[in-house]
């Protein structure tokens, strides 16, 4: 009996020792001087243009502070295989601490040291993509897209920082014979095109400008979506205007200008909105501007309707 007890006790001790070793391996942190492995991802968006999980930025900028006596500031990172990023200049990022709770991380897709401006001409996918400012941060133990895993790897899950507006055009019965290629010179006027992003804080500049959006027609050319990205609104902002030209026939051209009434909460950073525009001979209906559930973009509550006479 004593031998049996001894055998069982020894087996339990061995099992516990094995469990302890496994736990140590799982919680082990790299030593100082270990290279920092950096990966990135972007939440997918169900739109034709802009960054997504299938279209990652080729470069971004990375700042790491609280890394012992070796901080890394505004380092340009370039995409390699398996979504791994490394310093563009060929240098290495090294850990100088194992206290990750004290590490702060900021990642962003443009060199924001001098501020950031969206493209005022967003008529191509490349222009819209260049305007889609992404960011992720880690401030101490608070993560907003940037995390450090158990192996000391930095994982960047980028957030969309600005505002996306999708404008959906259609014709009413008066113009049901027309196609969307008859619409031109679309412009969203009086929106914010510049601002700054620092340590996870986005600031909109007061000045406004005009944006020519990216457009895409459906297969029948009976509807069209115009996408634009810009900075969030400020309290007290005037309502922007939407202008476009319709070539009704060879000898008849109409210029439209309508006011887009801002919702009470404004257009918020990181959120996507839609606006439906129905074009008639005597009026333009703008109805049901609302937030939309694009993956990777927020969806605040609230919608509004308007019917504007031309």
C-alpha positions in Angstrom: 0.0 0.0 0.0 2.8 2.4 0.9 4.5 1.7 -2.5 1.3 2.4 -4.3 0.9 5.8 -2.5 4.5 6.7 -3.3 4.1 5.9 -7.0 0.9 7.9 -7.3 2.4 10.9 -5.4 5.5 10.8 -7.6 3.3 10.7 -10.8 1.3 13.7 -9.6 4.4 15.7 -8.8 5.7 15.0 -12.3 2.5 16.0 -13.9 2.4 19.3 -11.9 6.0 20.0 -12.8 5.1 19.5 -16.5 2.1 21.8 -16.2 4.2 24.4 -14.5 6.8 24.2 -17.3 4.1 24.6 -20.0 2.6 27.6 -18.2 6.1 29.2 -18.0 6.6 28.6 -21.7 3.2 30.2 -22.5 3.8 33.3 -20.4 7.5 33.7 -21.2 8.5 37.1 -22.6 11.5 37.7 -24.8 14.7 39.0 -23.4 16.0 42.5 -24.0 17.6 42.8 -27.5 15.0 40.6 -29.1 13.8 41.7 -32.5 10.2 43.1 -32.6 7.9 41.2 -35.0 5.3 43.5 -36.5 2.1 42.4 -38.3 -0.9 44.5 -39.5 -4.5 44.0 -40.5 -7.5 46.2 -41.5 -11.1 45.5 -40.9 -12.8 44.7 -44.2 -15.2 47.2 -45.8 -17.9 46.3 -48.3 -17.0 49.1 -50.6 -15.1 49.3 -53.9 -12.1 51.3 -52.8 -10.1 52.0 -49.7 -8.0 49.9 -47.3 -9.3 46.5 -46.2 -8.1 43.0 -45.1 -7.5 42.2 -48.8 -5.8 45.5 -49.5 -3.3 46.3 -46.7 -1.2 49.5 -46.8 2.2 48.9 -48.3 3.8 51.3 -45.7 2.9 52.8 -42.4 4.6 54.7 -39.6 5.2 53.3 -36.2 6.2 55.0 -32.9 7.1 53.0 -29.8 7.8 54.7 -26.4 8.3 53.4 -22.9 10.7 50.8 -24.4 13.4 51.1 -21.8 16.1 53.5 -23.0 15.4 52.9 -26.7 12.3 54.5 -28.2 11.4 54.2 -31.9 9.9 57.4 -33.4 8.0 57.7 -36.6 9.6 54.7 -38.2 8.6 53.9 -41.8 7.5 50.3 -42.0 7.2 48.4 -45.3 5.1 45.3 -45.9 6.8 42.0 -46.6 5.5 38.4 -46.8 2.7 37.1 -44.6 1.7 40.6 -43.7 4.9 41.1 -41.8 6.3 44.7 -41.7 9.9 45.8 -41.2 11.7 49.2 -41.2 11.9 50.6 -44.7 15.6 51.5 -44.2 16.6 47.9 -43.4 17.3 48.6 -39.7 15.9 46.4 -36.8 13.5 47.2 -34.1 14.6 45.8 -30.8 13.0 45.4 -27.4 14.8 47.2 -24.6 12.2 46.2 -22.0 10.1 43.3 -21.0 7.5 45.4 -19.1 5.0 45.7 -21.9 2.4 47.3 -19.7 4.5 50.5 -19.8 4.9 50.5 -23.6 3.0 53.0 -25.7 2.4 52.3 -29.4 1.1 54.6 -32.2 0.7 53.4 -35.8 -0.7 55.5 -38.7 -0.7 55.2 -42.5 0.7 58.6 -43.3 3.6 60.7 -42.0 1.5 62.9 -39.7 4.4 64.9 -38.3 3.2 67.8 -40.6 -0.5 67.1 -40.4 -2.7 65.2 -42.9 -4.9 66.2 -45.8 -7.2 64.1 -47.8 -7.1 64.2 -51.6 -9.5 66.8 -52.9 -9.8 64.8 -56.1 -10.8 61.2 -55.0 -12.0 60.2 -58.5 -9.7 57.1 -58.6 -9.4 54.2 -56.2 -5.8 55.3 -55.5 -6.9 58.8 -54.5 -9.6 57.4 -52.2 -7.2 55.0 -50.6 -4.7 57.7 -50.0 -7.4 59.6 -48.1 -8.3 56.7 -45.9 -6.2 57.5 -42.9 -5.8 54.5 -40.6 -4.5 54.4 -37.0 -4.0 52.2 -34.0 -2.7 52.8 -30.5 -1.7 51.2 -27.2 -1.4 53.5 -24.2 0.0 51.5 -21.3 -2.6 48.8 -20.6 -5.3 50.4 -22.8 -5.4 49.0 -26.3 -7.1 50.6 -29.3 -6.0 48.4 -32.2 -2.3 47.9 -31.1 -1.4 44.9 -28.9 1.7 43.0 -27.8 1.4 39.2 -27.8 3.0 36.8 -25.4 6.0 36.4 -27.7 6.7 40.2 -27.9 5.2 40.6 -31.3 3.3 43.8 -32.1 0.0 43.3 -33.8 -1.6 46.3 -35.5 -5.4 46.2 -36.2 -5.9 49.5 -38.0 -9.0 51.6 -37.4 -10.5 53.9 -40.0 -10.0 57.4 -38.5 -12.0 59.7 -40.8 -15.6 59.9 -42.2 -16.8 57.9 -45.2 -19.9 59.1 -47.1 -21.5 57.0 -49.8 -23.9 58.9 -52.0 -26.3 56.7 -54.0 -27.7 58.3 -57.2 -30.8 57.2 -59.0 -33.4 58.7 -61.4 -37.1 59.1 -60.9 -39.6 58.1 -63.5 -39.2 61.3 -65.5 -35.6 60.3 -66.3 -36.0 56.5 -66.3 -34.6 56.3 -69.8 -31.3 58.0 -68.8 -28.2 56.3 -67.6 -25.7 57.4 -65.0 -23.0 58.3 -67.5 -25.1 61.5 -68.1 -24.1 62.8 -64.6 -20.7 64.6 -64.3 -18.8 67.1 -62.2 -20.0 65.7 -58.9 -18.6 67.7 -56.0 -19.2 67.7 -52.2 -18.5 71.2 -51.0 -17.7 72.7 -47.6 -16.3 69.6 -45.8 -13.1 69.4 -43.8 -10.1 68.1 -45.7 -7.3 68.7 -43.2 -6.3 67.9 -39.6 -3.8 66.2 -37.3 -3.5 62.9 -35.6 -1.2 62.6 -32.6 -1.0 60.0 -29.8 -4.3 58.6 -30.8 -6.1 62.0 -30.9 -7.6 63.2 -34.2 -8.2 66.9 -34.6 -10.1 68.5 -37.4 -8.8 71.8 -38.9 -11.4 74.5 -39.2 -10.9 75.2 -42.9 -13.1 73.5 -45.4 -12.8 72.5 -49.1 -14.4 70.6 -51.9 -14.1 67.0 -52.8 -14.6 65.2 -56.2 -15.7 61.7 -55.1 -14.9 58.2 -56.5 -17.8 57.0 -58.6 -18.9 53.5 -59.7 -22.1 52.6 -61.7 -24.0 49.3 -61.4 -24.1 46.9 -64.4 -27.2 48.6 -65.9 -25.8 52.1 -65.4 -29.1 53.0 -63.7 -27.6 53.7 -60.3 -24.3 55.0 -59.2 -22.4 55.3 -55.9 -20.1 58.2 -55.1 -17.6 57.6 -52.3 -15.7 60.2 -50.4 -13.6 60.3 -47.3 -13.0 63.5 -45.2 -12.5 64.7 -41.6 -15.3 64.7 -39.1 -17.5 67.8 -38.6 -17.1 70.4 -35.9 -19.7 71.9 -33.7 -21.4 74.8 -35.4 -20.4 73.7 -38.9 -22.4 75.0 -41.9 -24.2 72.4 -44.0 -22.2 71.2 -47.0 -23.6 71.3 -50.5 -23.7 68.7 -53.2 -23.4 69.8 -56.8 -23.4 67.9 -60.1 -24.3 68.3 -63.8 -26.9 66.3 -65.8 -26.7 66.2 -69.5 -30.4 65.6 -70.3 -29.9 65.6 -74.0 -27.5 66.8 -76.6 -28.7 70.4 -76.2 -29.9 70.4 -72.6 -27.6 70.5 -69.6 -28.7 71.1 -66.0 -26.6 72.1 -63.1 -27.9 71.0 -59.7 -26.9 72.3 -56.2 -28.5 71.0 -53.0 -27.8 71.5 -49.3 -26.9 68.4 -47.3 -28.3 69.0 -43.8 -26.0 67.6 -41.2 -27.4 65.3 -38.5 -27.6 66.6 -35.0 -24.6 64.6 -33.9 -22.6 65.6 -36.9 -20.5 63.3 -39.0 -18.3 61.4 -36.5 -14.7 60.1 -36.8 -14.5 56.5 -37.8 -18.1 56.2 -39.1 -19.6 55.5 -42.5 -22.8 57.2 -43.7 -25.0 56.9 -46.8 -27.1 59.5 -48.7 -29.7 58.6 -51.3 -30.2 61.1 -54.1 -33.1 60.7 -56.5 -32.9 63.1 -59.5 -36.0 64.5 -61.2 -36.7 67.1 -63.8 -37.9 69.7 -61.3 -36.6 68.5 -57.9 -33.9 66.5 -56.3 -34.8 64.3 -53.3 -32.3 63.6 -50.6 -33.7 61.0 -48.3 -32.6 58.9 -45.4 -29.1 59.9 -44.7 -28.0 57.4 -42.1 -25.2 55.5 -40.7 -24.3 52.2 -42.4 -22.9 49.0 -41.0 -19.6 48.8 -43.0 -17.3 46.3 -41.4 -14.4 48.3 -39.9 -16.4 51.5 -39.6 -18.5 52.4 -36.6 -22.3 52.7 -36.8 -23.7 55.5 -34.5 -27.4 55.9 -34.1 -29.5 58.5 -35.9 -30.8 59.3 -39.4 -32.5 62.1 -41.0 -34.6 62.9 -44.1 -35.0 65.8 -46.4 -36.7 66.7 -49.6 -35.1 69.6 -51.4 -36.8 71.4 -54.2 -34.6 72.3 -57.2 
